[in-house]
Amino acid sequence: MKNTTLQMPEELPAGLVVFSADGRAQFGWQNPETGEFFAEVDGACITNAVGAVAWASDRMH
């Protein structure tokens, strides 16, 4: 019998899903000093952000 083990995916850090005034949603982070939101994909400031919700890859919301 073959010995198999389950491989757990790498744990990703918690982040935010940021919502923009134009209806888009993207992964991002918030600067704690300024309150501005930045996109994970390119680090650009999300100037039209209207809100965000916490997201963690290893949790169900």
N, C-alpha and C positions, 0 to 999 in steps of 0.2 A: 504494500500500500504506500502510495506517495505521500510524503509529509508536506503539507501545504500550510502556509500561514497567511493570514489576512494582512495586507499592507494598508496601513492607515495613510490617507493623504496628508501632505504637509499642512500644518496649521497656518492659516493666514491671519495676519493681525486684524484687529477690529478697525473699522473705518466708518465712513458716512456715505449714505446715498443722498446726494445734493440735488434738490429740485430747482429748476430755473423758471423764470417768468414766461419763457417761451414754450414751456411744457416738457422740456427735456429732463432726464434724470441721469446722473453720472456719479461714479465713485469719486470721493474726494476727502479732504480733511479741512479742519478749521484752525486758523491761527488763534491760539488762546489769548494773545495780547491785543490783536486788532479785531477779532471776530469775523474776519474775511474768510471766505471759502476758496479752496484751490483744488483744481482737477488732478486726480491721480495720474492720468494719462500723460500730461505734459507739464504739470506744475503751474499752469496759467490760472490767474485769479478768475473766479466765476463772479462777474460783476452783477449779474441779474439774478442771483440766488434769492429764493423766497423762503427756503426752509430745508431741513435735513432730518434724516432719521438714522439712528445708529444701526450698523450692520456688522455681524460677526459670522465668519464662514462656518464655524462649528456649532452654531446655535440656530434653533428654529424660532422665528418670530411670528 
